[in-house]
Amino acid sequence: MNLTGKKEPRAINTNVTTGDAGAAVETKTLVKPTKVRLPIRLFAFTLTVITLSWFFEGWREIQKEPSLISCSYLFFGTAFTLLLLAVQGYWIYIEEKSTGKLVRKVKLFDKIEAKLAAREVKTEPGKRNSL
């Protein structure tokens, strides 16, 4: 809080429980932060730049003369760019959560994390799937 009594917009929200970092301090175990490898990040970034260029190309072509191809460029460029940005946002969210620096919770990302964790437990080596 500042002198006017208003909460600063960039202040860390201490009411958000992240679990991993706090549990590491309480149980005195080391928690390795979740990180996405650099080659995967670079690949996703490159794909995002390409799909964003599809968006601009589609928009430029629609301004000249609308056609099926230009509409396809615009649609797929928009859809894939938003999808890749959401994936990269999820990576950032998981990294911040694993290091204990999470500012605000995102329910969708928590649901995705829970599903991925459940899938990981099912496919753990040494365990048999029921199917």
MODELLER restraints for C-alpha pairs under 7 A, 6 or more apart:
rsr = mdl.restraints
at = mdl.atoms
rsr.add(forms.Gaussian(group=physical.xy_distance, feature=features.Distance(at['CA:1:A'], at['CA:7:A']), mean=4.59, stdev=0.5))
rsr.add(forms.Gaussian(group=physical.xy_distance, feature=features.Distance(at['CA:1:A'], at['CA:8:A']), mean=5.72, stdev=0.5))
rsr.add(forms.Gaussian(group=physical.xy_distance, feature=features.Distance(at['CA:2:A'], at['CA:8:A']), mean=6.71, stdev=0.5))
rsr.add(forms.Gaussian(group=physical.xy_distance, feature=features.Distance(at['CA:12:A'], at['CA:103:A']), mean=5.30, stdev=0.5))
rsr.add(forms.Gaussian(group=physical.xy_distance, feature=features.Distance(at['CA:13:A'], at['CA:103:A']), mean=5.26, stdev=0.5))
rsr.add(forms.Gaussian(group=physical.xy_distance, feature=features.Distance(at['CA:13:A'], at['CA:104:A']), mean=6.74, stdev=0.5))
rsr.add(forms.Gaussian(group=physical.xy_distance, feature=features.Distance(at['CA:16:A'], at['CA:104:A']), mean=6.45, stdev=0.5))
rsr.add(forms.Gaussian(group=physical.xy_distance, feature=features.Distance(at['CA:16:A'], at['CA:105:A']), mean=6.82, stdev=0.5))
rsr.add(forms.Gaussian(group=physical.xy_distance, feature=features.Distance(at['CA:18:A'], at['CA:97:A']), mean=5.50, stdev=0.5))
rsr.add(forms.Gaussian(group=physical.xy_distance, feature=features.Distance(at['CA:18:A'], at['CA:100:A']), mean=5.89, stdev=0.5))
rsr.add(forms.Gaussian(group=physical.xy_distance, feature=features.Distance(at['CA:18:A'], at['CA:102:A']), mean=6.70, stdev=0.5))
rsr.add(forms.Gaussian(group=physical.xy_distance, feature=features.Distance(at['CA:20:A'], at['CA:31:A']), mean=6.81, stdev=0.5))
rsr.add(forms.Gaussian(group=physical.xy_distance, feature=features.Distance(at['CA:20:A'], at['CA:98:A']), mean=5.59, stdev=0.5))
rsr.add(forms.Gaussian(group=physical.xy_distance, feature=features.Distance(at['CA:20:A'], at['CA:100:A']), mean=6.74, stdev=0.5))
rsr.add(forms.Gaussian(group=physical.xy_distance, feature=features.Distance(at['CA:21:A'], at['CA:31:A']), mean=6.93, stdev=0.5))
rsr.add(forms.Gaussian(group=physical.xy_distance, feature=features.Distance(at['CA:21:A'], at['CA:98:A']), mean=6.54, stdev=0.5))
rsr.add(forms.Gaussian(group=physical.xy_distance, feature=features.Distance(at['CA:21:A'], at['CA:99:A']), mean=5.90, stdev=0.5))
rsr.add(forms.Gaussian(group=physical.xy_distance, feature=features.Distance(at['CA:21:A'], at['CA:100:A']), mean=4.98, stdev=0.5))
rsr.add(forms.Gaussian(group=physical.xy_distance, feature=features.Distance(at['CA:24:A'], at['CA:30:A']), mean=5.76, stdev=0.5))
rsr.add(forms.Gaussian(group=physical.xy_distance, feature=features.Distance(at['CA:24:A'], at['CA:31:A']), mean=6.00, stdev=0.5))
rsr.add(forms.Gaussian(group=physical.xy_distance, feature=features.Distance(at['CA:33:A'], at['CA:95:A']), mean=6.50, stdev=0.5))
rsr.add(forms.Gaussian(group=physical.xy_distance, feature=features.Distance(at['CA:33:A'], at['CA:98:A']), mean=5.02, stdev=0.5))
rsr.add(forms.Gaussian(group=physical.xy_distance, feature=features.Distance(at['CA:33:A'], at['CA:99:A']), mean=5.50, stdev=0.5))
rsr.add(forms.Gaussian(group=physical.xy_distance, feature=features.Distance(at['CA:34:A'], at['CA:94:A']), mean=6.73, stdev=0.5))
rsr.add(forms.Gaussian(group=physical.xy_distance, feature=features.Distance(at['CA:34:A'], at['CA:95:A']), mean=5.34, stdev=0.5))
rsr.add(forms.Gaussian(group=physical.xy_distance, feature=features.Distance(at['CA:34:A'], at['CA:98:A']), mean=5.83, stdev=0.5))
rsr.add(forms.Gaussian(group=physical.xy_distance, feature=features.Distance(at['CA:35:A'], at['CA:95:A']), mean=5.98, stdev=0.5))
rsr.add(forms.Gaussian(group=physical.xy_distance, feature=features.Distance(at['CA:36:A'], at['CA:91:A']), mean=6.97, stdev=0.5))
rsr.add(forms.Gaussian(group=physical.xy_distance, feature=features.Distance(at['CA:44:A'], at['CA:84:A']), mean=6.83, stdev=0.5))
rsr.add(forms.Gaussian(group=physical.xy_distance, feature=features.Distance(at['CA:48:A'], at['CA:81:A']), mean=5.45, stdev=0.5))
rsr.add(forms.Gaussian(group=physical.xy_distance, feature=features.Distance(at['CA:48:A'], at['CA:84:A']), mean=6.11, stdev=0.5))
rsr.add(forms.Gaussian(group=physical.xy_distance, feature=features.Distance(at['CA:51:A'], at['CA:77:A']), mean=4.64, stdev=0.5))
rsr.add(forms.Gaussian(group=physical.xy_distance, feature=features.Distance(at['CA:51:A'], at['CA:80:A']), mean=6.20, stdev=0.5))
rsr.add(forms.Gaussian(group=physical.xy_distance, feature=features.Distance(at['CA:51:A'], at['CA:81:A']), mean=5.46, stdev=0.5))
rsr.add(forms.Gaussian(group=physical.xy_distance, feature=features.Distance(at['CA:52:A'], at['CA:77:A']), mean=5.78, stdev=0.5))
rsr.add(forms.Gaussian(group=physical.xy_distance, feature=features.Distance(at['CA:52:A'], at['CA:81:A']), mean=5.89, stdev=0.5))
rsr.add(forms.Gaussian(group=physical.xy_distance, feature=features.Distance(at['CA:54:A'], at['CA:73:A']), mean=5.35, stdev=0.5))
rsr.add(forms.Gaussian(group=physical.xy_distance, feature=features.Distance(at['CA:54:A'], at['CA:74:A']), mean=6.43, stdev=0.5))
rsr.add(forms.Gaussian(group=physical.xy_distance, feature=features.Distance(at['CA:54:A'], at['CA:77:A']), mean=4.76, stdev=0.5))
rsr.add(forms.Gaussian(group=physical.xy_distance, feature=features.Distance(at['CA:55:A'], at['CA:73:A']), mean=6.02, stdev=0.5))
rsr.add(forms.Gaussian(group=physical.xy_distance, feature=features.Distance(at['CA:55:A'], at['CA:74:A']), mean=4.56, stdev=0.5))
rsr.add(forms.Gaussian(group=physical.xy_distance, feature=features.Distance(at['CA:55:A'], at['CA:77:A']), mean=4.29, stdev=0.5))
rsr.add(forms.Gaussian(group=physical.xy_distance, feature=features.Distance(at['CA:55:A'], at['CA:78:A']), mean=5.64, stdev=0.5))
rsr.add(forms.Gaussian(group=physical.xy_distance, feature=features.Distance(at['CA:57:A'], at['CA:73:A']), mean=6.88, stdev=0.5))
rsr.add(forms.Gaussian(group=physical.xy_distance, feature=features.Distance(at['CA:58:A'], at['CA:70:A']), mean=4.56, stdev=0.5))
rsr.add(forms.Gaussian(group=physical.xy_distance, feature=features.Distance(at['CA:58:A'], at['CA:71:A']), mean=6.13, stdev=0.5))
rsr.add(forms.Gaussian(group=physical.xy_distance, feature=features.Distance(at['CA:58:A'], at['CA:73:A']), mean=4.60, stdev=0.5))
rsr.add(forms.Gaussian(group=physical.xy_distance, feature=features.Distance(at['CA:58:A'], at['CA:74:A']), mean=4.26, stdev=0.5))
rsr.add(forms.Gaussian(group=physical.xy_distance, feature=features.Distance(at['CA:59:A'], at['CA:74:A']), mean=5.95, stdev=0.5))
rsr.add(forms.Gaussian(group=physical.xy_distance, feature=features.Distance(at['CA:61:A'], at['CA:70:A']), mean=5.52, stdev=0.5))
rsr.add(forms.Gaussian(group=physical.xy_distance, feature=features.Distance(at['CA:62:A'], at['CA:70:A']), mean=5.79, stdev=0.5))
rsr.add(forms.Gaussian(group=physical.xy_distance, feature=features.Distance(at['CA:62:A'], at['CA:71:A']), mean=6.88, stdev=0.5))
rsr.add(forms.Gaussian(group=physical.xy_distance, feature=features.Distance(at['CA:90:A'], at['CA:109:A']), mean=6.21, stdev=0.5))
rsr.add(forms.Gaussian(group=physical.xy_distance, feature=features.Distance(at['CA:96:A'], at['CA:102:A']), mean=4.96, stdev=0.5))
rsr.add(forms.Gaussian(group=physical.xy_distance, feature=features.Distance(at['CA:122:A'], at['CA:129:A']), mean=6.57, stdev=0.5))
